[in-house]
Amino acid sequence: MTLNASRFLAPEQRMPRFDPTADDAALLRALMSSIRQTTGSPDPAPKAVAPPDELDALFANSSFPKGHGRLTLVLYAPGHSRIIVSRGPSKNGAPSFAEAFGRLLRHPRVPALAALDFRLQIDFTTSASRPVDIYRVGMAQQGERHFEIGLDGLLFKDSQGKAQIFLPGDAYVRSIMGMGQLRDYLRLTHSEEHLRGTQFACFQTQSYLASGERWLRLYRGYPLVGPLTKDKVAHALSLAIDHIKHTQQPDGRFLYYYDAARDSRRDHEHPKRDPDKNPFYNILRHAGGGLTCIYHEKYNKTGDTLPNIARALDFLVASTKFAEYKGQTGAFIYSEKKAKLGGTGVALYLASEYQLLTGDTRYEHWCHQLAWHLLHQITETGEFIYYNIYLDRPITPEENHKYFSFYYPGEAVCGLAKYLHLAAPDQRESFFNGLRKALHYLLMVRPHERAKEYTLVPSDSWLMMGIMELWDFPQLRNAAYADFVFADARKMIGQLYTVKDAPYPDYAGAFYYRFGDYPYADGARCEGLLGAYELAVKMGEDTLASDLWSAIQLAAWSVMHLVNTKDAIYAAPNPKLALGGIRFKYTRQWFRIDTIQHVACFYAKMLRHWPAEPNSIRC
């Protein structure tokens, strides 16, 4: 797998550059001071600290765009609706910066926001607007009909003739990823009839955020990531762990789903399901939350999340049912009226990792029972039983094909692979035989029987990781197994936007099904790539490992755009819950425990392989 390394190097160099100057800092101090002065002021129209002509002079000396056709200022503060002021060109040309900022200061709600941890966003419209039909443009269109979510904005008038603006970065702020979602959002405040009869103009901006004492450049609503560094990766992991520790419930459950744009736990896919009256909790993803803490401990060795892991395991133990197989008791995880193969597999993975990490044997007997159950879910053909209970009804082997799951077998292989380190040597042979049978089915038979289930971008990262884990045992080292892992890694990289071919610079490192697709930055597939890298390291395939590492660095840069850093949550109504979340998509604000898990685990495992020098690996 010899890669052209230049295709994976320095994606940040294609992104806009922004190096704030001393004059930019002077302007920032004047703006922040003016906003803070409004707090508690009885004057309904407070004056800026700097007079308008002085403020315009500060702006003139700054590095910000001067040829803008429209200037838009947005003020955010937690728990408050934002304030937005937008001024178009006048007869004398570009709008005065001081006049637009003065208009913002005179807004009656500014004092309330100024008393909080506020953020100021400034957008300069630098391109000529063009008329568009919002029912004919979209992400899949080409040329003039292409609308790039996050980079294109809309200008239109409401029913009273007042100008309305949807900034390019509002897709990120409002959690919008496609034109259908954008039209739905516009319908919330404007009728379908109005939208049909309204003229829309499309435009682009340069967007900046004043955060604390510094300016940040925004791209697609997110602060520029810059070059990938070890410190940034470690910080993202730390934020995720802090979020997990902050939100885990006393009974061990994690915050399953959160929409940071709406400060809501209501799932966007099930909007009618009340999270309080009718909560849903995926037990498989629960175990993944525990694994995130495991890999944090493996890298950082702090011990600070060991209580969190134990609570997560206790919740799984409380969700266990038992069955007899050949005179021995097996155990499986039961939740939401279902017993999933993958739920038991990841639970065993977690519990085995915990014992190997800590030496704590309190769950060892339970591990034996989980493993015994998984072994007896392998049928004579090698196919696993995907659900042994579905909606409280036992599933027979004859019905198994109706309940197919692509991912559960790989999760079961991971669990059994890690458990083998706990099993006594004289007890391992039956598991070796069962795993050989299962892997023959998964690698040789399933691709033909279930061909329609396979996607252009390989997605069975659990199986890739499971085979990597099994390589610790010489009895399960098989060239065909390794070939599968490396072949899937090669296919993944083939569907990865690179620095040279990415349609937009931040697409680099994300996956696509069809070239031109919106970037699919995917932590789960990144874990699969890292599993292939770790297998190459175990096998002594140094050249292969080096090639994989190049692609892994680029993928790691991509998923960094999903991390909710303090700067990235400037618009969040509840920053305490948003901080540390790892989102599903570039301009989507919701996250689940598994979207955190996959990226954070990928980062934690990546850090263990990070070269000692240099600190910064330029992707």
Secondary structure as UniProt FT lines:
FT   HELIX           5..8
FT   HELIX           11..14
FT   HELIX           22..37
FT   TURN            38..40
FT   HELIX           52..61
FT   STRAND          70..76
FT   TURN            78..79
FT   STRAND          83..87
FT   TURN            91..92
FT   HELIX           97..105
FT   TURN            108..109
FT   HELIX           110..114
FT   STRAND          119..125
FT   STRAND          130..132
FT   TURN            134..136
FT   TURN            139..140
FT   HELIX           143..145
FT   TURN            150..151
FT   STRAND          152..157
FT   TURN            159..160
FT   STRAND          163..166
FT   TURN            168..169
FT   HELIX           170..173
FT   TURN            174..175
FT   HELIX           179..189
FT   HELIX           192..196
FT   STRAND          200..203
FT   STRAND          205..211
FT   TURN            212..213
FT   STRAND          214..219
FT   TURN            220..221
FT   STRAND          222..223
FT   HELIX           230..247
FT   TURN            250..251
FT   STRAND          257..259
FT   TURN            260..263
FT   TURN            268..269
FT   TURN            271..272
FT   TURN            275..277
FT   HELIX           283..300
FT   TURN            304..305
FT   HELIX           306..318
FT   STRAND          320..325
FT   TURN            326..327
FT   STRAND          328..333
FT   TURN            336..337
FT   STRAND          338..340
FT   HELIX           341..358
FT   TURN            362..363
FT   HELIX           364..375
FT   TURN            376..377
FT   TURN            380..381
FT   STRAND          387..390
FT   TURN            391..392
FT   STRAND          393..394
FT   HELIX           397..403
FT   HELIX           408..419
FT   TURN            420..422
FT   HELIX           425..427
FT   HELIX           429..440
FT   HELIX           441..445
FT   HELIX           446..449
FT   HELIX           451..453
FT   HELIX           461..470
FT   TURN            471..472
FT   HELIX           474..476
FT   HELIX           479..494
FT   TURN            499..501
FT   HELIX           505..507
FT   TURN            508..509
FT   TURN            515..516
FT   HELIX           523..538
FT   TURN            539..540
FT   HELIX           542..559
FT   HELIX           560..562
FT   HELIX           567..569
FT   TURN            570..571
FT   HELIX           575..578
FT   TURN            579..580
FT   TURN            586..587
FT   STRAND          590..592
FT   HELIX           593..608
//
